[in-house]
Structures are given as C-alpha cells and as structure tokens.
Amino acid sequence: MAAQVNLLAIREKELNYYTQNCQAVGTQAALLAGFAYSGLTQVAVPHDRAYALQLAYLLVTTTAMCFELIAVLNTTLLSMMGPGLALRGPDGSMHPAVDGMMKEYRTAYYCFVLGLIFFHFSAALFAWLIYVHWAVSMMVTLCICGSLWLLTRYAKRVYMRFRLPAEQVITGQFHSEYVGAAAGPAAAGSDARVMGVSSDQAQLIAAAAQS
C-alpha cells in the first residue's frame, strides 16, 4: 500500500508537469491571439491596394488567431479537466488523466506553433500592405523571414538536445498486481521485464516500497 501511495505521488508530479506546461502555452497563445485580433480590428487596410493582397493578409491573420485560440481552449480545458479527473474520478483515474493530458497537449502545442508561423506571415504581408516603396517592404520581409528561420533553427536545436525517445520514457504508471512482485529484491532484473515492467520502473517501485 505504501508503494502505491508513493508511486501515486510520482504520478501526481507528472500531472503537475503537464498542467504547468498547458498554462504556459495557453498564456503565450492568448497573447499572440490578442496581437492577431488587433491586426484585424485596429489596422486601417488601404483600399488602394490589390484585392488579393488585402485578402491574403486578412486570411493569414485570421488563421493565426484561430490556431492560437484553439491552443488557448485546449490548454484551458486540459488544465481544468485533467486534474479534475485525477482528483475526483474513481480509483485508478490518475493514469488516464495523465496519459490523456500527454496526448492532447501535443495538439495544443502544434496549434501554438502553427499560429506563431502564420503570425510571421501576417507581419510580412502587413509590410507589403502598408509601405508604399517595395524596397522597404522587401527589407521588412527579409527581417521577418530571418527571424522565423532563427526561431525554427533554435527550436530544432533545443528539441534535439532534450528529445526523449518514446521507448525510453519512464513514467509513474503502475498496475496493482505488479507492485507487490516488483517490490522484491529480485524484481529489478529479468522478472520485472517478464511482467511487462521495465527494469527502471521496477527499481522505482522497489524504492517506493522501501521508503
């Protein structure tokens, strides 16, 4: 019983980790959605510009706002309903709550990234929409494209440095029938793998049982 309580405490840390991630992404997505909305309502679009350019700016800006709003909605629902399921659900609800947040968080993250990319495109189209001289618009567009390239390169570098393959992920998920067997002295070896628990997870269970 003590091992299950300690492992649930580890699982709770995972829940808090994804909850904090959702709140961080939701805050930044709401900020970008506000910027995109300002680009739709506060910008006086010159009527003498080409209709295709005006349409492209409005569509791209609206797309950026929609992606960010989807990210805001997803992260808000996840940070509310995920912990709610874990705390108020039936016995064993902690595992589907954490696993569900882990899967749905990816969707919110992808929407946030897509909204950020479309936000850069919107800024580039804004330069061609507002500035009269093509040289100024070209310089602004090059700066925006350079910013997007640096952003993508840095994000890829950070992702590759801290990337954790799916087969190496160690979680606090456990099954009650494994805890008693894996808590024994020999469970950290081959017996744990036969039961479907990795050796690292077996050592985690054994440590929790001894504490």
N, CA and C atoms as a LAMMPS dump frame, in Angstrom:
ITEM: TIMESTEP
0
ITEM: NUMBER OF ATOMS
633
ITEM: BOX BOUNDS ff ff ff
-5.0000000000000000e+02 5.0000000000000000e+02
-5.0000000000000000e+02 5.0000000000000000e+02
-5.0000000000000000e+02 5.0000000000000000e+02
ITEM: ATOMS id mol type element x y z
1 1 1 N 0.831 -1.213 0
2 1 2 C 0 0 0
3 1 3 C 0.857 1.252 0
4 2 1 N 1.959 1.2 0.8
5 2 2 C 2.84 2.368 0.841
6 2 3 C 3.493 2.607 -0.512
7 3 1 N 3.805 1.499 -1.227
8 3 2 C 4.407 1.66 -2.554
9 3 3 C 3.441 2.333 -3.516
10 4 1 N 2.155 1.959 -3.45
11 4 2 C 1.169 2.572 -4.326
12 4 3 C 1.015 4.063 -4.027
13 5 1 N 1.043 4.4 -2.748
14 5 2 C 0.915 5.816 -2.374
15 5 3 C 2.095 6.609 -2.888
16 6 1 N 3.3 6.058 -2.747
17 6 2 C 4.488 6.769 -3.216
18 6 3 C 4.506 6.889 -4.742
19 7 1 N 4.059 5.841 -5.429
20 7 2 C 4.008 5.908 -6.887
21 7 3 C 2.937 6.871 -7.371
22 8 1 N 1.837 6.965 -6.645
23 8 2 C 0.83 7.966 -6.989
24 8 3 C 1.371 9.381 -6.81
25 9 1 N 2.241 9.567 -5.818
26 9 2 C 2.866 10.877 -5.638
27 9 3 C 3.762 11.217 -6.825
28 10 1 N 4.46 10.202 -7.367
29 10 2 C 5.269 10.426 -8.565
30 10 3 C 4.376 10.746 -9.757
31 11 1 N 3.275 10.021 -9.861
32 11 2 C 2.327 10.27 -10.958
33 11 3 C 1.723 11.664 -10.833
34 12 1 N 1.53 12.124 -9.614
35 12 2 C 0.996 13.474 -9.407
36 12 3 C 1.97 14.539 -9.901
37 13 1 N 3.265 14.27 -9.761
38 13 2 C 4.259 15.212 -10.283
39 13 3 C 4.168 15.303 -11.807
40 14 1 N 3.917 14.173 -12.452
41 14 2 C 3.702 14.204 -13.905
42 14 3 C 2.475 15.031 -14.259
43 15 1 N 1.414 14.87 -13.468
44 15 2 C 0.193 15.646 -13.704
45 15 3 C 0.463 17.136 -13.554
46 16 1 N 1.198 17.507 -12.531
47 16 2 C 1.537 18.922 -12.326
48 16 3 C 2.445 19.442 -13.437
49 17 1 N 3.315 18.581 -13.942
50 17 2 C 4.215 18.979 -15.025
51 17 3 C 3.432 19.357 -16.273
52 18 1 N 2.495 18.51 -16.671
53 18 2 C 1.703 18.803 -17.869
54 18 3 C 0.731 19.955 -17.629
55 19 1 N 0.241 20.092 -16.42
56 19 2 C -0.643 21.217 -16.111
57 19 3 C 0.102 22.54 -16.24
58 20 1 N 1.313 22.599 -15.719
59 20 2 C 2.108 23.82 -15.829
60 20 3 C 2.477 24.105 -17.282
61 21 1 N 2.766 23.067 -18.05
62 21 2 C 3.058 23.263 -19.473
63 21 3 C 1.847 23.831 -20.209
64 22 1 N 0.667 23.305 -19.899
65 22 2 C -0.551 23.803 -20.535
66 22 3 C -0.79 25.267 -20.188
67 23 1 N -0.567 25.627 -18.946
68 23 2 C -0.765 27.013 -18.541
69 23 3 C 0.23 27.939 -19.223
70 24 1 N 1.469 27.496 -19.373
71 24 2 C 2.479 28.33 -20.038
72 24 3 C 2.145 28.525 -21.511
73 25 1 N 1.797 27.44 -22.201
74 25 2 C 1.451 27.544 -23.619
75 25 3 C 0.182 28.364 -23.802
76 26 1 N -0.806 28.174 -22.93
77 26 2 C -2.051 28.923 -23.045
78 26 3 C -1.854 30.415 -22.867
79 27 1 N -0.969 30.807 -21.951
80 27 2 C -0.704 32.24 -21.738
81 27 3 C -0.087 32.877 -22.978
82 28 1 N 0.929 32.231 -23.545
83 28 2 C 1.579 32.784 -24.732
84 28 3 C 0.647 32.757 -25.945
85 29 1 N -0.173 31.72 -26.06
86 29 2 C -1.117 31.646 -27.177
87 29 3 C -2.159 32.752 -27.077
88 30 1 N -2.62 33.046 -25.869
89 30 2 C -3.586 34.133 -25.688
90 30 3 C -2.975 35.48 -26.064
91 31 1 N -1.693 35.665 -25.741
92 31 2 C -1.011 36.91 -26.108
93 31 3 C -0.936 37.068 -27.622
94 32 1 N -0.547 36.003 -28.323
95 32 2 C -0.452 36.074 -29.78
96 32 3 C -1.828 36.212 -30.429
97 33 1 N -2.841 35.563 -29.845
98 33 2 C -4.194 35.722 -30.372
99 33 3 C -4.663 37.164 -30.238
100 34 1 N -4.314 37.813 -29.144
101 34 2 C -4.649 39.228 -28.989
102 34 3 C -3.956 40.108 -30.001
103 35 1 N -2.69 39.823 -30.282
104 35 2 C -1.976 40.58 -31.316
105 35 3 C -2.63 40.389 -32.684
106 36 1 N -3.005 39.166 -33.009
107 36 2 C -3.637 38.901 -34.297
108 36 3 C -4.997 39.59 -34.396
109 37 1 N -5.747 39.582 -33.303
110 37 2 C -7.042 40.266 -33.307
111 37 3 C -6.861 41.771 -33.502
112 38 1 N -5.827 42.332 -32.894
113 38 2 C -5.54 43.759 -33.106
114 38 3 C -5.19 44.031 -34.559
115 39 1 N -4.503 43.086 -35.199
116 39 2 C -4.186 43.25 -36.618
117 39 3 C -5.41 43.234 -37.503
118 40 1 N -6.497 42.637 -37.025
119 40 2 C -7.741 42.618 -37.803
120 40 3 C -8.625 43.822 -37.533
121 41 1 N -8.603 44.329 -36.307
122 41 2 C -9.553 45.378 -35.919
123 41 3 C -8.929 46.767 -35.821
124 42 1 N -7.643 46.828 -35.541
125 42 2 C -7.01 48.13 -35.309
126 42 3 C -6.218 48.644 -36.504
127 43 1 N -6.054 47.839 -37.532
128 43 2 C -5.262 48.24 -38.698
129 43 3 C -6.202 48.741 -39.787
130 44 1 N -5.941 49.938 -40.27
131 44 2 C -6.708 50.503 -41.385
132 44 3 C -6.108 49.993 -42.699
133 45 1 N -6.792 49.064 -43.315
134 45 2 C -6.287 48.479 -44.559
135 45 3 C -6.49 49.461 -45.702
136 46 1 N -5.419 49.857 -46.389
137 46 2 C -5.572 50.78 -47.522
138 46 3 C -6.426 50.159 -48.627
139 47 1 N -7.405 50.916 -49.091
140 47 2 C -8.312 50.396 -50.117
141 47 3 C -7.707 50.438 -51.515
142 48 1 N -6.597 51.16 -51.666
143 48 2 C -5.998 51.244 -52.989
144 48 3 C -5.046 50.083 -53.274
145 49 1 N -4.864 49.204 -52.305
146 49 2 C -4.004 48.052 -52.519
147 49 3 C -4.748 46.964 -53.295
148 50 1 N -3.97 46.048 -53.843
149 50 2 C -4.563 44.956 -54.622
150 50 3 C -5.488 44.121 -53.742
151 51 1 N -6.589 43.695 -54.325
152 51 2 C -7.572 42.931 -53.561
153 51 3 C -6.983 41.608 -53.065
154 52 1 N -6.15 40.978 -53.894
155 52 2 C -5.536 39.703 -53.491
156 52 3 C -4.629 39.893 -52.278
157 53 1 N -3.913 41.025 -52.222
158 53 2 C -3.033 41.289 -51.084
159 53 3 C -3.852 41.523 -49.814
160 54 1 N -4.937 42.284 -49.928
161 54 2 C -5.798 42.504 -48.77
162 54 3 C -6.41 41.19 -48.277
163 55 1 N -6.882 40.378 -49.22
164 55 2 C -7.49 39.105 -48.846
165 55 3 C -6.479 38.182 -48.189
166 56 1 N -5.264 38.13 -48.73
167 56 2 C -4.235 37.267 -48.16
168 56 3 C -3.89 37.698 -46.734
169 57 1 N -3.786 39.013 -46.52
170 57 2 C -3.467 39.489 -45.165
171 57 3 C -4.563 39.13 -44.174
172 58 1 N -5.809 39.336 -44.558
173 58 2 C -6.909 39.038 -43.647
174 58 3 C -7.027 37.54 -43.37
175 59 1 N -6.852 36.72 -44.401
176 59 2 C -6.952 35.276 -44.21
177 59 3 C -5.826 34.737 -43.334
178 60 1 N -4.608 35.187 -43.589
179 60 2 C -3.467 34.692 -42.819
180 60 3 C -3.564 35.152 -41.365
181 61 1 N -3.96 36.398 -41.154
182 61 2 C -4.092 36.904 -39.783
183 61 3 C -5.206 36.178 -39.037
184 62 1 N -6.323 35.944 -39.719
185 62 2 C -7.415 35.205 -39.091
186 62 3 C -7.007 33.778 -38.773
187 63 1 N -6.246 33.147 -39.671
188 63 2 C -5.773 31.789 -39.424
189 63 3 C -4.856 31.742 -38.206
190 64 1 N -3.959 32.718 -38.09
191 64 2 C -3.077 32.774 -36.925
192 64 3 C -3.875 32.921 -35.632
193 65 1 N -4.882 33.797 -35.652
194 65 2 C -5.709 33.983 -34.457
195 65 3 C -6.474 32.715 -34.109
196 66 1 N -7.004 32.021 -35.115
197 66 2 C -7.782 30.8 -34.861
198 66 3 C -6.912 29.7 -34.276
199 67 1 N -5.708 29.526 -34.813
200 67 2 C -4.815 28.497 -34.266
201 67 3 C -4.477 28.797 -32.808
202 68 1 N -4.202 30.056 -32.51
203 68 2 C -3.861 30.409 -31.134
204 68 3 C -5.064 30.252 -30.205
205 69 1 N -6.251 30.563 -30.682
206 69 2 C -7.443 30.379 -29.854
207 69 3 C -7.72 28.899 -29.602
208 70 1 N -7.451 28.066 -30.599
209 70 2 C -7.59 26.62 -30.382
210 70 3 C -6.618 26.154 -29.309
211 71 1 N -5.385 26.679 -29.368
212 71 2 C -4.402 26.319 -28.346
213 71 3 C -4.841 26.803 -26.965
214 72 1 N -5.415 28.015 -26.901
215 72 2 C -5.9 28.533 -25.618
216 72 3 C -7.017 27.66 -25.065
217 73 1 N -7.957 27.291 -25.929
218 73 2 C -9.077 26.463 -25.48
219 73 3 C -8.602 25.09 -25.024
220 74 1 N -7.723 24.47 -25.809
221 74 2 C -7.238 23.13 -25.447
222 74 3 C -6.49 23.15 -24.122
223 75 1 N -5.577 24.094 -23.966
224 75 2 C -4.79 24.138 -22.734
225 75 3 C -5.656 24.484 -21.529
226 76 1 N -6.64 25.354 -21.738
227 76 2 C -7.529 25.693 -20.617
228 76 3 C -8.339 24.486 -20.174
229 77 1 N -8.908 23.764 -21.135
230 77 2 C -9.687 22.57 -20.789
231 77 3 C -8.804 21.497 -20.159
232 78 1 N -7.594 21.328 -20.676
233 78 2 C -6.701 20.316 -20.124
234 78 3 C -6.303 20.638 -18.693
235 79 1 N -5.953 21.9 -18.435
236 79 2 C -5.527 22.277 -17.085
237 79 3 C -6.673 22.24 -16.086
238 80 1 N -7.913 22.263 -16.577
239 80 2 C -9.063 22.172 -15.681
240 80 3 C -9.56 20.738 -15.524
241 81 1 N -9.749 20.042 -16.631
242 81 2 C -10.401 18.732 -16.588
243 81 3 C -9.433 17.598 -16.27
244 82 1 N -8.176 17.739 -16.644
245 82 2 C -7.207 16.696 -16.324
246 82 3 C -7.033 16.495 -14.827
247 83 1 N -6.651 17.548 -14.087
248 83 2 C -6.56 17.386 -12.636
249 83 3 C -7.905 17.05 -11.988
250 84 1 N -9.007 17.537 -12.576
251 84 2 C -10.322 17.2 -12.031
252 84 3 C -10.613 15.719 -12.106
253 85 1 N -10.259 15.097 -13.239
254 85 2 C -10.45 13.655 -13.373
255 85 3 C -9.562 12.894 -12.398
256 86 1 N -8.321 13.341 -12.243
257 86 2 C -7.402 12.636 -11.349
258 86 3 C -7.836 12.738 -9.887
259 87 1 N -8.383 13.886 -9.5
260 87 2 C -8.745 14.091 -8.092
261 87 3 C -10.119 13.535 -7.751
262 88 1 N -11.088 13.662 -8.642
263 88 2 C -12.469 13.322 -8.307
264 88 3 C -12.973 12.068 -9.009
265 89 1 N -12.156 11.48 -9.861
266 89 2 C -12.592 10.284 -10.574
267 89 3 C -12.512 9.044 -9.699
268 90 1 N -12.957 7.921 -10.23
269 90 2 C -12.882 6.671 -9.468
270 90 3 C -11.444 6.209 -9.289
271 91 1 N -11.279 5.116 -8.578
272 91 2 C -9.95 4.579 -8.302
273 91 3 C -9.241 4.235 -9.614
274 92 1 N -8.008 4.706 -9.742
275 92 2 C -7.237 4.481 -10.956
276 92 3 C -7.375 5.566 -11.996
277 93 1 N -8.049 6.689 -11.665
278 93 2 C -8.262 7.763 -12.642
279 93 3 C -7.009 8.585 -12.901
280 94 1 N -6.001 8.454 -12.03
281 94 2 C -4.778 9.232 -12.22
282 94 3 C -4.094 8.866 -13.537
283 95 1 N -4.103 7.59 -13.893
284 95 2 C -3.399 7.158 -15.098
285 95 3 C -4.054 7.666 -16.382
286 96 1 N -5.364 7.496 -16.592
287 96 2 C -5.961 8.062 -17.816
288 96 3 C -5.9 9.584 -17.848
289 97 1 N -5.887 10.233 -16.686
290 97 2 C -5.785 11.69 -16.669
291 97 3 C -4.425 12.149 -17.185
292 98 1 N -3.36 11.532 -16.675
293 98 2 C -2.008 11.918 -17.113
294 98 3 C -1.762 11.525 -18.564
295 99 1 N -2.162 10.311 -18.94
296 99 2 C -1.961 9.864 -20.317
297 99 3 C -2.766 10.714 -21.302
298 100 1 N -3.994 11.083 -20.916
299 100 2 C -4.806 11.93 -21.781
300 100 3 C -4.219 13.317 -21.946
301 101 1 N -3.713 13.889 -20.855
302 101 2 C -3.076 15.206 -20.956
303 101 3 C -1.827 15.151 -21.818
304 102 1 N -1.087 14.057 -21.716
305 102 2 C 0.132 13.921 -22.512
306 102 3 C -0.175 13.881 -24.011
307 103 1 N -1.26 13.217 -24.393
308 103 2 C -1.627 13.121 -25.801
309 103 3 C -2.253 14.416 -26.312
310 104 1 N -3.189 14.976 -25.555
311 104 2 C -3.879 16.183 -26.003
312 104 3 C -2.981 17.413 -25.964
313 105 1 N -1.96 17.377 -25.14
314 105 2 C -1.043 18.503 -25.061
315 105 3 C -0.306 18.706 -26.385
316 106 1 N -0.026 17.614 -27.085
317 106 2 C 0.659 17.739 -28.375
318 106 3 C -0.174 18.536 -29.37
319 107 1 N -1.488 18.291 -29.381
320 107 2 C -2.357 19.038 -30.299
321 107 3 C -2.312 20.529 -30.003
322 108 1 N -2.399 20.877 -28.729
323 108 2 C -2.338 22.288 -28.35
324 108 3 C -0.991 22.899 -28.723
325 109 1 N 0.074 22.135 -28.55
326 109 2 C 1.403 22.645 -28.862
327 109 3 C 1.563 22.873 -30.366
328 110 1 N 1.068 21.929 -31.174
329 110 2 C 1.157 22.089 -32.628
330 110 3 C 0.349 23.298 -33.1
331 111 1 N -0.821 23.505 -32.53
332 111 2 C -1.628 24.674 -32.896
333 111 3 C -0.913 25.966 -32.514
334 112 1 N -0.255 25.964 -31.373
335 112 2 C 0.509 27.15 -30.959
336 112 3 C 1.636 27.454 -31.944
337 113 1 N 2.354 26.428 -32.363
338 113 2 C 3.465 26.628 -33.297
339 113 3 C 2.951 27.09 -34.658
340 114 1 N 1.869 26.494 -35.145
341 114 2 C 1.302 26.918 -36.427
342 114 3 C 0.814 28.363 -36.358
343 115 1 N 0.181 28.727 -35.261
344 115 2 C -0.252 30.111 -35.101
345 115 3 C 0.918 31.082 -35.096
346 116 1 N 2.029 30.674 -34.482
347 116 2 C 3.221 31.526 -34.473
348 116 3 C 3.792 31.701 -35.876
349 117 1 N 3.791 30.633 -36.662
350 117 2 C 4.293 30.727 -38.039
351 117 3 C 3.402 31.636 -38.879
352 118 1 N 2.088 31.454 -38.785
353 118 2 C 1.178 32.311 -39.543
354 118 3 C 1.253 33.755 -39.055
355 119 1 N 1.591 33.968 -37.807
356 119 2 C 1.76 35.326 -37.3
357 119 3 C 2.927 36.024 -37.999
358 120 1 N 3.997 35.292 -38.276
359 120 2 C 5.116 35.863 -39.031
360 120 3 C 4.696 36.179 -40.465
361 121 1 N 3.931 35.276 -41.081
362 121 2 C 3.449 35.545 -42.442
363 121 3 C 2.551 36.78 -42.468
364 122 1 N 1.733 36.929 -41.443
365 122 2 C 0.866 38.098 -41.363
366 122 3 C 1.667 39.388 -41.262
367 123 1 N 2.74 39.358 -40.48
368 123 2 C 3.586 40.549 -40.358
369 123 3 C 4.261 40.895 -41.684
370 124 1 N 4.672 39.855 -42.431
371 124 2 C 5.292 40.115 -43.737
372 124 3 C 4.283 40.7 -44.716
373 125 1 N 3.062 40.175 -44.734
374 125 2 C 2.031 40.734 -45.615
375 125 3 C 1.639 42.144 -45.2
376 126 1 N 1.689 42.405 -43.899
377 126 2 C 1.388 43.758 -43.421
378 126 3 C 2.378 44.773 -43.982
379 127 1 N 3.647 44.355 -44.085
380 127 2 C 4.654 45.265 -44.636
381 127 3 C 4.339 45.618 -46.092
382 128 1 N 3.913 44.649 -46.888
383 128 2 C 3.562 44.926 -48.282
384 128 3 C 2.244 45.679 -48.393
385 129 1 N 1.428 45.582 -47.38
386 129 2 C 0.126 46.258 -47.418
387 129 3 C 0.235 47.726 -47.048
388 130 1 N 1.143 48.052 -46.159
389 130 2 C 1.217 49.407 -45.617
390 130 3 C 2.25 50.268 -46.349
391 131 1 N 3.466 49.742 -46.497
392 131 2 C 4.543 50.549 -47.057
393 131 3 C 4.393 50.674 -48.569
394 132 1 N 4.657 51.856 -49.052
395 132 2 C 4.469 52.147 -50.472
396 132 3 C 5.649 51.65 -51.289
397 133 1 N 6.851 51.937 -50.82
398 133 2 C 8.049 51.571 -51.581
399 133 3 C 8.342 50.081 -51.394
400 134 1 N 8.574 49.41 -52.496
401 134 2 C 8.807 47.978 -52.435
402 134 3 C 10.112 47.639 -51.734
403 135 1 N 11.081 48.55 -51.766
404 135 2 C 12.359 48.275 -51.11
405 135 3 C 12.178 48.157 -49.6
406 136 1 N 11.341 49.037 -49.029
407 136 2 C 11.086 48.974 -47.59
408 136 3 C 10.35 47.684 -47.238
409 137 1 N 9.359 47.346 -48.038
410 137 2 C 8.608 46.11 -47.785
411 137 3 C 9.51 44.887 -47.893
412 138 1 N 10.428 44.913 -48.854
413 138 2 C 11.333 43.785 -49.019
414 138 3 C 12.272 43.643 -47.84
415 139 1 N 12.782 44.76 -47.321
416 139 2 C 13.676 44.707 -46.176
417 139 3 C 12.95 44.171 -44.943
418 140 1 N 11.731 44.641 -44.719
419 140 2 C 10.957 44.157 -43.57
420 140 3 C 10.662 42.664 -43.72
421 141 1 N 10.317 42.244 -44.934
422 141 2 C 10.027 40.835 -45.169
423 141 3 C 11.249 39.971 -44.929
424 142 1 N 12.418 40.433 -45.362
425 142 2 C 13.645 39.685 -45.132
426 142 3 C 13.949 39.567 -43.642
427 143 1 N 13.717 40.635 -42.906
428 143 2 C 13.931 40.589 -41.455
429 143 3 C 12.99 39.582 -40.793
430 144 1 N 11.739 39.587 -41.226
431 144 2 C 10.769 38.649 -40.653
432 144 3 C 11.121 37.215 -41.009
433 145 1 N 11.511 36.977 -42.262
434 145 2 C 11.911 35.629 -42.659
435 145 3 C 13.161 35.177 -41.903
436 146 1 N 14.096 36.102 -41.69
437 146 2 C 15.273 35.761 -40.898
438 146 3 C 14.918 35.42 -39.464
439 147 1 N 13.982 36.167 -38.901
440 147 2 C 13.526 35.869 -37.544
441 147 3 C 12.873 34.497 -37.464
442 148 1 N 12.051 34.18 -38.459
443 148 2 C 11.386 32.868 -38.475
444 148 3 C 12.405 31.743 -38.648
445 149 1 N 13.417 31.97 -39.47
446 149 2 C 14.447 30.951 -39.672
447 149 3 C 15.242 30.723 -38.402
448 150 1 N 15.63 31.811 -37.724
449 150 2 C 16.368 31.673 -36.46
450 150 3 C 15.513 30.991 -35.4
451 151 1 N 14.235 31.35 -35.361
452 151 2 C 13.328 30.73 -34.399
453 151 3 C 13.219 29.235 -34.643
454 152 1 N 13.063 28.842 -35.905
455 152 2 C 12.958 27.425 -36.234
456 152 3 C 14.249 26.683 -35.931
457 153 1 N 15.362 27.297 -36.257
458 153 2 C 16.656 26.646 -36.006
459 153 3 C 16.905 26.47 -34.518
460 154 1 N 16.606 27.491 -33.734
461 154 2 C 16.832 27.384 -32.295
462 154 3 C 15.895 26.356 -31.667
463 155 1 N 14.621 26.373 -32.097
464 155 2 C 13.665 25.407 -31.555
465 155 3 C 14.089 23.981 -31.894
466 156 1 N 14.575 23.764 -33.11
467 156 2 C 15.026 22.427 -33.502
468 156 3 C 16.24 22.003 -32.698
469 157 1 N 17.156 22.938 -32.453
470 157 2 C 18.352 22.607 -31.678
471 157 3 C 17.993 22.223 -30.245
472 158 1 N 17.097 22.988 -29.628
473 158 2 C 16.672 22.678 -28.263
474 158 3 C 15.932 21.346 -28.218
475 159 1 N 15.062 21.105 -29.223
476 159 2 C 14.301 19.859 -29.259
477 159 3 C 15.23 18.659 -29.399
478 160 1 N 16.224 18.739 -30.281
479 160 2 C 17.131 17.62 -30.479
480 160 3 C 18.021 17.399 -29.255
481 161 1 N 18.326 18.456 -28.53
482 161 2 C 19.185 18.302 -27.353
483 161 3 C 18.444 17.623 -26.203
484 162 1 N 17.172 17.943 -26.026
485 162 2 C 16.414 17.405 -24.906
486 162 3 C 15.389 16.356 -25.334
487 163 1 N 15.445 15.906 -26.574
488 163 2 C 14.462 14.934 -27.055
489 163 3 C 14.627 13.611 -26.327
490 164 1 N 13.489 13.037 -25.944
491 164 2 C 13.483 11.753 -25.253
492 164 3 C 12.677 10.771 -26.094
493 165 1 N 13.32 9.744 -26.647
494 165 2 C 12.572 8.77 -27.45
495 165 3 C 11.449 8.123 -26.651
496 166 1 N 10.386 7.767 -27.363
497 166 2 C 9.208 7.22 -26.675
498 166 3 C 9.528 5.925 -25.948
499 167 1 N 10.437 5.107 -26.491
500 167 2 C 10.743 3.834 -25.842
501 167 3 C 11.592 4.004 -24.58
502 168 1 N 12.148 5.194 -24.352
503 168 2 C 12.956 5.443 -23.168
504 168 3 C 12.227 6.235 -22.096
505 169 1 N 10.973 6.569 -22.33
506 169 2 C 10.218 7.353 -21.361
507 169 3 C 9.87 6.482 -20.16
508 170 1 N 10.166 6.972 -18.972
509 170 2 C 9.838 6.288 -17.728
510 170 3 C 8.764 7.102 -17.018
511 171 1 N 7.639 6.495 -16.745
512 171 2 C 6.538 7.174 -16.07
513 171 3 C 6.278 6.513 -14.727
514 172 1 N 5.391 7.098 -13.967
515 172 2 C 5 6.541 -12.683
516 172 3 C 3.81 5.624 -12.767
517 173 1 N 3.403 5.25 -13.982
518 173 2 C 2.236 4.382 -14.116
519 173 3 C 2.569 2.979 -13.619
520 174 1 N 1.629 2.386 -12.936
521 174 2 C 1.824 1.055 -12.382
522 174 3 C 0.488 0.329 -12.365
523 175 1 N 0.572 -0.978 -12.198
524 175 2 C -0.606 -1.814 -12.014
525 175 3 C -0.485 -2.485 -10.655
526 176 1 N -1.58 -2.593 -9.977
527 176 2 C -1.54 -3.067 -8.594
528 176 3 C -0.938 -4.454 -8.472
529 177 1 N -1.137 -5.318 -9.486
530 177 2 C -0.606 -6.674 -9.378
531 177 3 C 0.901 -6.716 -9.564
532 178 1 N 1.476 -5.601 -10.117
533 178 2 C 2.916 -5.579 -10.314
534 178 3 C 3.665 -5.067 -9.093
535 179 1 N 2.994 -4.279 -8.269
536 179 2 C 3.693 -3.581 -7.196
537 179 3 C 4.26 -4.563 -6.189
538 180 1 N 3.428 -5.535 -5.781
539 180 2 C 3.896 -6.472 -4.779
540 180 3 C 5.046 -7.321 -5.283
541 181 1 N 4.977 -7.758 -6.543
542 181 2 C 6.04 -8.596 -7.088
543 181 3 C 7.288 -7.8 -7.397
544 182 1 N 7.097 -6.588 -7.93
545 182 2 C 8.258 -5.781 -8.321
546 182 3 C 8.956 -5.168 -7.139
547 183 1 N 8.321 -5.137 -5.983
548 183 2 C 8.937 -4.528 -4.806
549 183 3 C 9.971 -5.438 -4.177
550 184 1 N 10.067 -6.708 -4.587
551 184 2 C 11.017 -7.641 -4.021
552 184 3 C 12.424 -7.328 -4.446
553 185 1 N 13.383 -7.937 -3.813
554 185 2 C 14.789 -7.638 -4.12
555 185 3 C 15.182 -8.02 -5.53
556 186 1 N 14.578 -9.094 -6.079
557 186 2 C 14.998 -9.55 -7.406
558 186 3 C 14.171 -8.971 -8.521
559 187 1 N 13.294 -8.021 -8.213
560 187 2 C 12.362 -7.527 -9.222
561 187 3 C 13.002 -6.582 -10.194
562 188 1 N 14.155 -6.048 -9.871
563 188 2 C 14.788 -5.073 -10.757
564 188 3 C 15.454 -5.726 -11.945
565 189 1 N 15.379 -7.035 -12.08
566 189 2 C 16.042 -7.716 -13.157
567 189 3 C 15.094 -8.267 -14.176
568 190 1 N 15.312 -9.539 -14.557
569 190 2 C 14.558 -10.126 -15.656
570 190 3 C 13.111 -10.379 -15.296
571 191 1 N 12.79 -10.66 -14.015
572 191 2 C 11.409 -10.938 -13.641
573 191 3 C 10.521 -9.75 -13.932
574 192 1 N 11.034 -8.547 -13.733
575 192 2 C 10.251 -7.347 -13.992
576 192 3 C 9.938 -7.226 -15.466
577 193 1 N 10.901 -7.582 -16.324
578 193 2 C 10.65 -7.469 -17.753
579 193 3 C 9.612 -8.489 -18.205
580 194 1 N 9.585 -9.654 -17.561
581 194 2 C 8.592 -10.651 -17.917
582 194 3 C 7.19 -10.155 -17.601
583 195 1 N 7.061 -9.407 -16.495
584 195 2 C 5.752 -8.898 -16.106
585 195 3 C 5.319 -7.712 -16.95
586 196 1 N 6.193 -7.188 -17.822
587 196 2 C 5.827 -6.044 -18.639
588 196 3 C 6.266 -4.732 -18.043
589 197 1 N 7.124 -4.779 -17.015
590 197 2 C 7.628 -3.565 -16.381
591 197 3 C 9.105 -3.468 -16.695
592 198 1 N 9.565 -2.289 -17.087
593 198 2 C 10.976 -2.123 -17.383
594 198 3 C 11.794 -2.205 -16.102
595 199 1 N 13.096 -2.442 -16.244
596 199 2 C 13.949 -2.543 -15.067
597 199 3 C 13.996 -1.238 -14.296
598 200 1 N 13.981 -0.109 -15.008
599 200 2 C 13.963 1.182 -14.321
600 200 3 C 12.685 1.365 -13.524
601 201 1 N 11.557 0.961 -14.108
602 201 2 C 10.305 1.07 -13.385
603 201 3 C 10.288 0.135 -12.187
604 202 1 N 10.866 -1.063 -12.309
605 202 2 C 10.921 -1.982 -11.18
606 202 3 C 11.76 -1.42 -10.049
607 203 1 N 12.894 -0.806 -10.39
608 203 2 C 13.707 -0.172 -9.361
609 203 3 C 12.953 0.975 -8.699
610 204 1 N 12.157 1.707 -9.488
611 204 2 C 11.357 2.792 -8.94
612 204 3 C 10.316 2.25 -7.958
613 205 1 N 9.675 1.125 -8.315
614 205 2 C 8.687 0.526 -7.45
615 205 3 C 9.343 0.002 -6.172
616 206 1 N 10.509 -0.628 -6.318
617 206 2 C 11.201 -1.155 -5.149
618 206 3 C 11.61 -0.046 -4.201
619 207 1 N 12.105 1.07 -4.759
620 207 2 C 12.488 2.2 -3.915
621 207 3 C 11.281 2.789 -3.203
622 208 1 N 10.148 2.85 -3.922
623 208 2 C 8.954 3.384 -3.29
624 208 3 C 8.441 2.482 -2.193
625 209 1 N 8.597 1.169 -2.376
626 209 2 C 8.129 0.239 -1.362
627 209 3 C 8.993 0.288 -0.111
628 210 1 N 10.285 0.546 -0.286
629 210 2 C 11.18 0.597 0.864
630 210 3 C 11.092 1.89 1.642
631 211 1 N 10.568 2.962 0.992
632 211 2 C 10.504 4.258 1.665
633 211 3 C 9.325 4.321 2.62
